[in-house]
Amino acid sequence: MKGHARLQTRDTPLPAAWTRPSVAHEGDE
């Protein structure tokens, strides 16, 4: 569900920490 998380980050104004690939990968998993 990597694409889903990427879309969410782009659709929603999340903090830089969240948009980061490292955090996104951990949270996505």
DSSP file (Angstrom, degrees, kcal/mol; ACC not computed):
  #  RESIDUE AA STRUCTURE BP1 BP2  ACC     N-H-->O    O-->H-N    N-H-->O    O-->H-N    TCO  KAPPA ALPHA  PHI   PSI    X-CA   Y-CA   Z-CA
    1    1 A M     >        0   0    0      0, 0.0     4,-1.7     0, 0.0     5,-0.2   0.000 360.0 360.0 360.0  35.8    0.0    0.0    0.0
    2    2 A K  H  >  +     0   0    0      1,-0.2     4,-2.3     2,-0.2     5,-0.2   0.926 360.0  51.9 -66.9 -44.4    2.9    2.3   -0.7
    3    3 A G  H  > S+     0   0    0      1,-0.2     4,-2.6     2,-0.2    -1,-0.2   0.901 106.4  54.9 -59.2 -40.9    0.9    4.2   -3.4
    4    4 A H  H  > S+     0   0    0      1,-0.2     4,-2.4     2,-0.2    -1,-0.2   0.933 109.2  46.3 -58.4 -47.5   -2.0    4.7   -1.0
    5    5 A A  H  X S+     0   0    0     -4,-1.7     4,-2.4     1,-0.2    -1,-0.2   0.901 111.5  52.3 -63.4 -40.6    0.3    6.4    1.6
    6    6 A R  H  X S+     0   0    0     -4,-2.3     4,-1.8     1,-0.2    -1,-0.2   0.914 110.2  48.4 -62.3 -41.9    1.9    8.5   -1.0
    7    7 A L  H  X S+     0   0    0     -4,-2.6     4,-2.9     1,-0.2     5,-0.2   0.921 110.2  51.6 -64.8 -42.8   -1.5    9.7   -2.2
    8    8 A Q  H  X S+     0   0    0     -4,-2.4     4,-3.4     1,-0.2    -2,-0.2   0.927 109.2  49.5 -59.6 -46.1   -2.6   10.5    1.3
    9    9 A T  H  <>S+     0   0    0     -4,-2.4     5,-0.6     1,-0.2    -1,-0.2   0.868 115.2  44.8 -62.9 -35.9    0.5   12.6    2.0
   10   10 A R  H  <5S+     0   0    0     -4,-1.8    -1,-0.2    -5,-0.2    -2,-0.2   0.862 117.2  44.1 -77.3 -35.4    0.0   14.5   -1.2
   11   11 A D  H  <5S+     0   0    0     -4,-2.9    -2,-0.2    -5,-0.2    -3,-0.2   0.889 115.2  50.9 -75.8 -39.7   -3.8   14.9   -0.6
   12   12 A T  T  <5S-     0   0    0     -4,-3.4     2,-2.4    -5,-0.2    -1,-0.1  -0.815  88.1-119.9-104.4 140.5   -3.5   15.9    3.1
   13   13 A P  T   5 +     0   0    0      0, 0.0    -3,-0.1     0, 0.0    -4,-0.1  -0.435  48.9 170.4 -75.2  70.8   -1.1   18.6    4.4
   14   14 A L      < -     0   0    0     -2,-2.4     5,-0.1    -5,-0.6    -5,-0.0  -0.429  38.7 -89.5 -82.7 159.8    0.9   16.3    6.7
   15   15 A P    >>  -     0   0    0      0, 0.0     4,-2.3     0, 0.0     3,-0.6  -0.167  37.4-106.8 -64.6 160.5    4.1   17.4    8.4
   16   16 A A  H 3> S+     0   0    0      1,-0.3     4,-1.5     2,-0.2    -2,-0.1   0.867 120.5  59.4 -56.8 -37.5    7.5   17.0    6.7
   17   17 A A  H 34 S+     0   0    0      1,-0.2     6,-0.3     2,-0.2    -1,-0.3   0.887 108.9  43.7 -59.8 -39.0    8.3   14.1    9.1
   18   18 A W  H <4 S+     0   0    0     -3,-0.6    -2,-0.2     1,-0.2    -1,-0.2   0.902 110.9  52.6 -73.6 -42.0    5.2   12.2    7.8
   19   19 A T  H  < S+     0   0    0     -4,-2.3    -1,-0.2   -10,-0.1    -2,-0.2   0.737  86.7 108.7 -67.9 -20.1    5.9   13.0    4.2
   20   20 A R  S  X S-     0   0    0     -4,-1.5     4,-2.7    -5,-0.2     5,-0.2  -0.251  76.0-130.0 -57.2 143.1    9.4   11.6    4.6
   21   21 A P  H  > S+     0   0    0      0, 0.0     4,-2.6     0, 0.0     5,-0.2   0.856 106.0  54.6 -63.0 -36.4    9.9    8.2    2.9
   22   22 A S  H  > S+     0   0    0      2,-0.2     4,-1.9     1,-0.2     5,-0.2   0.958 114.8  37.5 -64.0 -51.2   11.5    6.7    6.0
   23   23 A V  H  > S+     0   0    0     -6,-0.3     4,-3.2     2,-0.2     5,-0.3   0.909 116.0  53.7 -67.5 -42.5    8.5    7.6    8.2
   24   24 A A  H  X S+     0   0    0     -4,-2.7     4,-3.2     1,-0.2     5,-0.2   0.911 108.4  50.3 -59.9 -42.7    6.0    6.8    5.5
   25   25 A H  H  X S+     0   0    0     -4,-2.6     4,-2.1     2,-0.2    -1,-0.2   0.927 114.0  44.3 -61.9 -45.2    7.5    3.4    5.0
   26   26 A E  H  < S+     0   0    0     -4,-1.9    -2,-0.2     2,-0.2    -1,-0.2   0.943 118.3  42.8 -65.7 -47.7    7.4    2.6    8.7
   27   27 A G  H  < S+     0   0    0     -4,-3.2    -2,-0.2     1,-0.2    -1,-0.2   0.880 112.3  54.5 -67.3 -37.3    3.8    4.0    9.1
   28   28 A D  H  <        0   0    0     -4,-3.2    -1,-0.2    -5,-0.3    -2,-0.2   0.902 360.0 360.0 -62.7 -41.0    2.7    2.3    5.9
   29   29 A E     <        0   0    0     -4,-2.1    -1,-0.3    -5,-0.2    -2,-0.2   0.511 360.0 360.0 -66.4 360.0    3.9   -1.1    7.1
